[in-house]
Amino acid sequence: MGTDAFVLPLDDPGADLATVGGKGASLARLVRAGLPVPGGFHVTTHAYRVFAHGLDTGDPTAAGFAAKEMPREIADAILVALPDAPLAVRSSATAEDLPDLSFAGQHDTFLDVRGEDVLDAVKRCWASLWTERAVDYRARNGITDTAMAVVVQELVPADAAGVLFTANPVTGARDETVVNAAPGLGEALVGGEITPDTYVVSHGAVRSGGDLLDDRQVLELAALGTRIQDLYGVPVDVEWALREGRFAILQARPITALEEVWNDSLRGDYLWTCANLGEAVPSVMTPATWSIVQVLAQPPIGGHPTTGNIGGRFYLNLSAAFAVGTALGLGGTMRRLAVHTFGRIPDGVEVPRLPLNRPATLSAAIAAAVPFVKTSREYAKRIDGLIASAPARAEELRTRITAASTTAELRALWQSELDTFLRDDVRMYDAGARGGIGTNARLRRDLGRLVGEQDTTALLTGAHGASGDLASLGPLLGLARLRRGEIDRATYLRDWGHRFADEYEVSAPRPSEDPAWLDRRLATDTPDPRELLARQAAARDAARQRLVAAHPAKAARLGRRLDALAETTRRRERARSEMVRGFGVLRAFLVRAAELTGHDVFFLSLEETLAVLSGDDRPASAIQARREAYERYRALPPYPTIIRGHFDPVSWAADPNRRMDVHDASATPPGDSVSGLPGAAGVAEGVARVIASVEDGDALRTGEILVTTVTNIGWTPLFPRAAAVVTDVGAPLSHAAIVARELGIPAVVGCGNATTRIRTGDRIRVDGGLGTVTPVD
């Protein structure tokens, strides 16, 4: 709305964009919200227009502004409002400090102005609207109509000052507040003349980059930033000053051109791996999926993340994991288990140590281990009952989600049932999905010493059991039973309609939601897996007989250990299956939230979705930027399995010499040979078929060797057609190794370079016992 007043109080209800400009409207909003803003007043755009009437604004020096005397009625209004104090006189144009345009640095500010000198400073602010740089900036951005107001405030003689960003301007992280601080008034900082102290606040913890402010002050400032962000509904940058222990807010504006950057590799010098994790979550995650993952993740170690989101993909911080193991005296064990679970660390690559002394590391390790041990004990007591009731529980929750007819009902259901389901039931399944890793590694080592790799592979199979209940094989055998007419479609979808390649991504429809999914699977010619299982059972029996004959004193005990491991494996795979079913329930909640709110909530965190359900639409302003980031990262190839330090997915993808196995300048240069870890013993020779995505799986012909980056349960139906399996990513406990062993298919996993060194049509020889892949002329 307009006004004929020349001056308005700083908090005047009429102080809107058209009347007092972008900076003035922002300050008025802050004052009315109770933020600590220095006192002052606005010189309105009406005063500017009265003064500028008849002036030649095309003069790039704007000399006419200086020469023209200010009308007496405007001058009197300004002088009457002046406080008896040093003042800051700031330009406030009607086209600045907007969500899409900032005009930062385009207009003038004058500090330590006193008395009637304010009149000259106001005229110079008006004149700065017509400098050559300001006119050019408006022309480039299509701004044709603008006016200038001026904000006059008491000057804060600051001990320190700076800028606060409620989203990290470098990484784009919305859960980090960045504070820049410099001594004095801070003008040199804003002008880029000095390097500030920098502090990062994340999840209530401060990572310091200086000593100008203490942690308490940084957290107080971050809290002010959160209040301002909540007021604006978008990330903001805030100019602040500190005087005698009290903060003042000098300016706030939306952060313009904030590109979403999902990259936790920028948080420090860590060694990251996506092996195993990349199998479970093989694609770029939506923000909704990542927020669920964070609920289940282990807490930070002394402020250092245990897991990370690098370009939308899920990585584990080995530096943090090894720090815990070393502090607890389990460093050697941790490294051996890491190889078994995540594969070998490439030659030349070191695991950076966390910048914590040993007492701090030990304290952080104990703090992390206590809830882990508690969860493990609770898991042992509850898992059988949870798994038995899981399908019915999931179906009941989905029914209630669908029945929710209002946002209030859906939010109430989350608070009463679904939040506990995620943090309790799904967390228990997650704990179960990690079980038996150490047992498997020890037994494999003991057997290998006695009977060699070939018989060890045979003896470690049989987890499927006589009752056929290894969940990793469930979808494959279920399809075979459906083909034979032993079950109907409804039974298959009830038991296995939640399992597929991208099953942890909550934005991805489940097979049970797609009527054509089963038809596509059934149309593929796949050998009956029963033949492969029977052949492997015969090999396993023969290996047991050889074990008894060669080591009669040890055979009985080893047999019991093998049986126990098979049972542990079945329970682990069942827990994983029910965890995925739980993710399907969470997907149903998000689908219903999207239907009721009209927002694509897959690009919001769980917390933000709940806010939207309560009627707060402000988080939805981030959806478009996040969707653009998601599409940008999805267009890139899968990143290296191992990443050391800072990694830029976009520049890496543009490098024709990029490595798929590792991103670390210290890594030993790759050779042309292909080798990895023994996944499943046996030797096969045949024609390679390199497949980038499971959607291209129909290209695999029976008897060909499947070569791909990584497999998971969605790939299982392809295995009976493969003479052997070779993967870039993997370890002895990866999906490719487990399923290949059960079906008696040779497999080499964790090669790192298989998909870049092998081409479709190459004839290769795969030795799963030695972990080698060699070309055949």
N, C-alpha and C positions, 0 to 999 in steps of 0.2 A: 504494500500500500504506500501511497505517497504522503508527504507532509509539507507544509509551508514553513515549518520551523527551520531556523539556521543551525540550532544546537539542540541535541537531545542527551539526556542522561545515559550513562553507559548501559544500564539495564532496562531502558525504556521498552515497553511492549511493541512500540512501533518501529524499533530498530531492526528493520528487515533488509534484505539484500539490495532492493532498489533504493532505499533511503540512506543507508550507511555503508554500503559496499560489503564485499565478502569478509574482509578482516573484521570490520565493525560488527556485522551480524553474528559472526562466530563468537566474538568477545561478549556480546550481549547475551547470547545463549549460555555461555559459560558462567557469567555472573548470575543469571537467573537460576542456574542449577546449583548455585552455592559453591562454585569453585573459587579458589583464592586468586582473584584477578586484581591487579592494582587499580585504584580508583581513577576516574576520568570521565570524558564525555565525547560525543561524536560531533563533528562538523558535517552537516548533511550534504547530500548531492544537490539539494535545492540551493544551498549557499553557493556551491560550485557553479551551477547553471546561471544563477544571477550574476556572479562575478564574470564568468567566461563569455557572457552574451556579447557578440560583436567582435570577439578576439579572433585573430588569424591563427587557428590551431594547426595550420599546415606548415608553420615555421618550425623546422626541426630543433631550433634552439629554444623555442617557446619564450623568446625574449619579451613578448608582450605581457606575459604573466608578471614578470618582475617589474615592468614599467608601470603597469596599471595599479592605481590605488584601490585598496579594498574598500567597498562601500561601508559607510559608517555604521549602518544597522547590523551588518555582519560582524564587523570588528567589535562593536559593543557587546554583541551576544557572546562572542568568544571570550573577551576579556572579563566579563562578569562571571563566566563559568570557571575561570582559571583558579586552580589551587595555588597556594603559596609554597611551591616546591619545584625542584628541578623536574623537567618534563621530557617525555618521549613523544614525538610527533610522527605518526605513521600514516602512510598512504593506504587507502582502502577503496579500490576500484570495484565497480559492480560486476566485473567479469573475472575477479580473482578469487583464489581459495575455494574453487569449485571442485566437485568430485572428479571431473575429467580435465580441468585446467587449473594450474596453480599460480601462474604469473610470478613465480618466486624470483626475486631479484630484479624485476622489471621496473618497479616504482620505488620512490625514495622514502627513507626514514631518517629522522634527525633526533639525536640524543642530547641530553643535558641542555635543553632550551629553557630560558627563563623569561618571565614577564612578557612585554610587548613583542619580544623577538619571536614569539609564537606565531604572530600574524605573518611574518615573512616566511617562516617554516611551512605554514599552511599553504601559502601561495606556491612555494617551491614543490610541495607535494602535488598540488593541482597541475603544475607545469609538467611533472614527470609522467603524466598521462600521455603527453605528446612528444616524448623523446623518440628519436629514430628507432631505437631498439624496441620500445613499447609498441609503436605503430606497426613495425614489421611483424612482431609476435602476433598481434591481433589479426593482421592480414593473413598470416600463415594458418591461423586457426579459425578463420571465417567469422571473426567478431566484428560487427559493424556498428553496434550501438553501445556506448559505454559512458559512464560518468564517474567522477571521483569524489568520494567522501574522505574525511581525515579523522583518525582517532588520536585524541590527546589524553595521555595518561601520566600519572606520577611515575617518575623514573625510579627503578629499584637499583640502589647502589650495590650491586651484587658482589658477594664473595666468590661465587661460582655461578656459571650459567651454561646452558647447552640446549640440546635437542633430544627428545624422546620419541622413539618410534614404537607403536604398539604392535607392529608386525616387523619381522626382521627384513630390512630393506635389501639385504644381500641375498639371503636364501629364500625370502618370501614366506618363511615359517610364521603362521598366525598364532602359534603358541609360544612365541618368544618376544619379549620386550627388549629393545636395545636403547641404552642411554649413553649419549655422548656428553662429556663434561669438560669445561675448561675454566681456568681461574678468571675472575673479573666479569665484565659485562657480556662476554661471549660473542661480540661482533666479529672478532677474528676467526672464531670457530665457524660462524655462519658463512663468513666470506671465504672459508677454505684456506686460511692463512696459517693455521696451526693444526697439529695432529692431536686430537682429543684423547682423554681417557675414555675407554669404552667398557661398558658393563652389559652383560646379557642376563636377563631374568627368564628362567624357564621352570615351570611347575614349582614356583615358590623358592627356588634356589638361585643364588647370584654367582655368575662366573665373572670375576673381576678382571679388569684390564688397567687398573690404576689405583691410586690411593687418595684421590681428591674427595671422594664420597665413601662413607662406610656402608656396610650391607644394609643397615637399618634405613639409611637415607635412600639408598637405591630402591629398596622395596616400597618405601613410602611414595617415592616418585612413580614407580610402576603402578601402584594402586591408583594414583591420580590419573595416570594414563588409561587404566581400565575404566574408570568412571567416565572419562571423556569419550572413549571408544563406544561405551554403552550409550552415551548421549547421542552420538552421531550415527551409530549402527554400522560403521565401517572402520577399518584401521586408520589411524591418524598419526600425524607427526605434530609434536607439541614443543614449542619453545618455552623454556622455564628459566627461572633465576632463583638463587638461594641467598638469603640475607639473614645472618644471625640465627641460623638453624631453621628458618621458615621458608617454605617454597612459595613462589608466585608463578602463576601461569600467564605468559605474555601473549601467546598466540596458539591456535590449534587449527588444523586443516586436514581434510582427507588426504591420504597418501595417493598421489596420482601415479599412474603407470606401474602399479605394483603387480608384477608378473608372478604368478604362483610358481615357486621353485620348491620341489620336494627333494631335498638332498641332505640327508644327515651325514654324508661324508665330509661336509664342510664344518662339522662340529669339533673336529680334532683329528689327531694322527692316530688312527685305529686301523686294525686289520679286520676287514669285513668278509664274510662268506655267505653265499646264497645256496650252497649245496645243502640238500635236504629240505631247506625252506623253499627253495625255488621249485622243488618237486611238488610240494603241497600247494604253493601259491605261484603258479608258473607265469602269470601275466601281470601287467600293471594294475595295481589296486585302486579302486575308488576310495575317496576319503572315508566313506562309511565302513568299508572293510578294514581299512587301516585303524580306525578308531576302535573297532571290535578287537583287533589284534593287540592293540595297546592295553586293553583291559586285561588280557590274558598274559601279557609279557611279564618277564621278571623285572623287578624295579631297578632303577639305576644303581650303579656301584660308585659310591662317592661322587654322585653328580654326573657320572659318565654313562651313556646309554648302553643297554644290553642288546637292544635290537634297533634297527634303523630302517628308514624309508629312503632309498636312493633311487631317484627318478621313478618313483611309484612302485619299486620292487622291494621285496622283503629280504633284509640281510640281518645276520647275526654278528655281533661285535665280539670277535675272538679275543681281542685285547682284554675286554672285561671278563670274559669267561676264564681265560688263562690266569688273570690276576686273582680271581677267586680261588681257583685250584691251587695256585702257588702259595697263597696266603694260608690256606688250610692244610698245606703239606701234601697236596695231591697233584703237584705239577706234572709229574711223569704219567700218572694215571690219566689226567686230563688230556694230555697230548696223544696218548694211545687211543683213547676213546674218540678223540676228534678225528683221527684218521679213519677209524671204523665207521663213524657217523657222517663226517663231512668230506672225507677224502684227504689226499696228501696236500700239504702246502708246497707250492712249486719251489724248486731249488733257487736259492738266493734271496728268498723272501723271509724277512724276520717279522716276528709279532711285536709291534711297539708296546712298550710298557705304559701303564697308566701313570700319569704324573702325580702319584700319591706315595707317601712314605709307607713303610711296612705296617706300622701301627694303624694308620688310617685305612690302608687296604684291608687289614685283618678285621677291623671294626666294620667296614662296609661289607666284607664277605660274610661275616657272621649275621649281620642284619639281613642280608639277602638269603642266607641259607636257612634261617629260622622259619620263615613262612613257607619255604620250599619243603622242608622236612615235615612241617605241620600238615601241608596239603597232601604229601605222600602218605602219611599215616592215616589221614582221613580217607584218602582214596582206597587204601587197603580194606577199610571197614565198609565202605559204601558202594564200591564200584559194581559189584555183582548185582545188587538190588537196583542200582541206577540203570545199568544196561538192560536188565530184564524188563523194566518199566518204560524204557526210553521211547520205543515206537508209539505206544499208546499216549504217553505224555505229550509228545510232539504233535500228534494228531489233535489232541484236545486243545492245545494252545493255538494251533492254526485255526481251528473252528471258532474259537473265541475271538481271535484277531479279525477274522472275516466278518464276524457278527457285530463288531464295534461300528456304530453308525455315526459317531461324532468324534471330533478330535479329543474332546474331554474324556470320552470313554476309552479311547485308545491309549491316551497318556496314563489314565488310571490303571489300565491293564498292565502297562509297563511297570508302573510303580509297585503294583501289588504282586505281580507274577514274573514278568519277563526279565526284570533286572536281576532278580534272584536266580532265575533260570540261567542267565549268562554267567553271573559271577560265582555261582555255586555248581550247578549241574555241568555246564559246558567246561568250566575250569577243571572239574574232576575228570571229564573225558580227555581233556588236554594232558593232564598228568598221566593218565593211563596210556595215552598214545606215545609217551616217551619211555615206557617201561621196558626192561629187559636188555637194554643196550650193553651194559657192562657184562652181564651174564653171557651174552652172545659172543662178545669179543674174547672173553677168557676161554670159553669152550672151543671156539674156532682155533685159538692159539694152541691149546692142549692137544686137540685132535690133529692139527697140522703137523705137530712134531712126531706123532705116532704113525699116522696113516697117509700123509701127503694131501695135496690140494684136491685131487680128484675124488678120493673117498670122503674127505671132509665135506665137500659140497654135497655128495650123496647123503651122508649121514645127517646133515643139517636140514634136509628137506623133510617133508612129512608133516609139517605144521597143519596142513589142510586136514589131516586125520581121516578116519574112516567115516565120520559123520559129515564130512565136507563143510566145515564151518570156518575156513580162513577167509576173512572178509575181503582181502585183496583179490581173491579169485571169485568172489561171489557174483559180480556182474557177468563175468565170462561164463561161468557154469550156469548161471540163471538163464542167459540167452540160449545156451545149448539145450537146456531143459524146455524152454519155450519153443524152440524149433522142433523138438521131439514130441511136443504136445503134452508134456508131463505137468505143466503149469499154464495158467492163462495170463493174459496181459496184465490184468489187475493185480495178480499176485506178484508178478515181476516188479511192477512199479511200486507196489507197497514195500517190497523188501529192498529194492535196489534203485528205485527212481530218484534217489538223492545223490547217487554217485556218478561223477563225470569228471572231465579233465580240469575244469575250472571251478571245482566244487566249493572252495572257500571264498570265492568272490560273490558277495551277496547281491550284486547287480545282475549276475548271470542267471537266466532261467534254468530251473532244474529239468532233467529229462521228463519227470512226471508232469511238467507243465506244457510239454510240447508233444501233441498227439503223433507227430510225424517222426519223432526221435526213434522210437522202437522200429518203425518201418525201415528207416535207413540202416539201422544195425542188422536187422533180419535179412535185408537184401544183399548183404555182403557174404561172399562164400568163405567160410572159415572152417578149418578142420575141427573135428570133435575133440575137445581138450581131454576127454576121458582116456584116449589112447596115450597121450603124452603123460598123463598122471600115472597110468598103469605102468608105462615103461620106466618112469622114474622110481616108482615103488619097487620094481624088480631090481633096479640098480641100487637102491637103498638097502634092500634086504641082502643083496650080495655083499655090499660094503660092511654090513653088520656081521655077517658070517666071517669075513676076513678079519675084522677087528677081534672077534672072539677067538679065532684061531691064533692070531699073532700075539694078543695081549689078554689072555684069559683072566688074569688077576684084576685087570682094570676094566674089563668090558662091562661088567654088571653096573659098576658105579657110573661109568660114562653113559651107559644106556639110560639110567635114571636121570642123569643130567640132561640128556637129549630129550627125554619125555617131558621133563619140567620146562625146558626151553620152548618146546613145541606148544605147550599150554600157555606159557607167557606170551609167545608170539600171537597166538589166537586171541588172547585177551587184549593185547595191545592193538591189534588190527580191528577188533570189534569196538574198542573204545574210540578209535579214530573214525570208524564208520558212524558211530552215534554222535560224535562231535560234529561231523559234517551234517548229519540230520538236524542237529541243533542250529547250525548256521542257516539251514533252510527255514527254520522257525523265525530266526532273526530277519531273514529276507522277507518272509510273509509280513512281518511287522512293518518293515520299511515300504513295501509295496502298498500296504494299506495306508500308511502315513502319506505317501505321495498322492494316493487317490483322494484323501480327505483334505489335504492342504493345497493341492495343485502345484506343489514344488517337487523338483527332482532331488529328493532327499538323499540319493546315493552320493551326492556331492557335498553332503554335510556330515559332520560327526554325529554320533549318537546324542551327545549333549545338545548340539545345535538343533537336531530334529525334535527333541523334547521341548526346546524353547519355542520352535515354530508351532508345535502342537498346542502349546499354551497360549498362542495368539501373538507371539513376537516374531514378526516377519523379517527382522533385521538380519539374521544370519543368512537369509536367502540371497542377499546382495553379493555373496561370495561365490554363488553357484556357477555363474558364467565363466569367471576366471579359472575356477577349478576344472570345469569341463574342458576349457582350452588347454590347460596343463596336462590333463589326462590324455587328450588326443595327441598332444605333442609328444609325450613320452611313449604312447602306444605305437607311434609311427617308427620308433627306433628298434633296432635288433636287441635281443636279450644281452644284458651287460656281462662283463667277466664274472666268473665264479668267485674269484678272489680280488678284492680291491684294497689297496693300501693308501691311506691319506685322502686328499681331496680328489674328486673325480667328477668330471663334467660329461654327462651322458651325450650331449649334443655334439661337442667337439670330438669325443671319442668315436662316435658313430660316423663322423665325416672323415676320419683318418683311414685311408686305404690299407694301412699296415697295422690296423688295430689287432690286438690279441683278444681271443675269446676266453682264455683260461685265467688270465691275471692282468691286473693293472697296477704295476709297480716297476719303476725304473730299475730297481735292484734285481729283478727276476732274471734268471739265466735265459739268454735268448733261446727261442724255440727251435727245435730241429724239424726235419721233415718226417721223422718217424712218428707213429701213433702207438701209444701205450697208455695203460691205466692200471686200475686195481682189478684183481680177480673178482668177478661178480658171481659167475657160475662156471664151474670147471667143465671142460669138454672142448673139442675142436670141431670147427665147421668151416667149410670153404664154399664160397658162392659169390653171387653178384650183389653188390651193395645197392641199397636204395636209401638215399638221403632224404629224410622227411622233416620239414621244419615245424609242422603243426599237425596235431592229431586229426584236424579236419581234412588233411590231405592223405590220411591213412589208407584210403581205398586204393591208392597207387601201389601199395606193397603187394607183391605177388608171392604166392606160396613158394618157399624155398629160398627167398632172397634174404639178405642180411640187413636188418633194420639199423640204420645209423641216424641218430638224432641228438638233440641237445640234452633233453631230460625227459623221462617218462613219469607218469603217475597212473592212477587207477583208470583214467579215461583211455589209456593206451592198451590196457590189458587185452581187449578183444583182438588186437593185432598180433599178440605174441605167438599164438599157435601157427600162424603163417610164416613166422620168421625162423630161418635156420640158425640165426645167432642175433645178439643185440649188442650194439656198441653205442655208448653215450659220452657226451662231453662232461656232464655233471653226474656225480654219483659216488657211492661208497658201498661197502658190503651190506649195509642195512638200507640202501635205497630201494625204491620200488622195482626198478629194473632188475636188480640182483635178486631180490626175494622171489619175485614171480618167475624169473628165468630159472632159478634153482628148482622151484616146485615143479616146473614143467619140463625140466631136463634140457633147457636150451642154453648153450654156451653164451656167456656175457662178459664183456669187458666194460667197466664203468669208470667215470671220472677221467677220461682221456684229455679233456681240455681242448684238443684241436681236431677231433675226429671229423666234425662237420665242415671244417675248412681244408683239411688235407685229403679227404675222401670225396669222390664224385660218384653220382649215380651211374651205374654201369661198370665201375671198377670191379675187378675180381679180387677178393681179399680172403685172407685166412685168419680166423679168429681163434685164439687160444685162451679160453676163459680161465684156465688154471694158472697160466703165466702172466695173464694180463697184457697180451700183445696182439697187435693187429698188423699183418704184413701183406704187402701186395703180392699177387700171383700173376706171373707173366702169362 
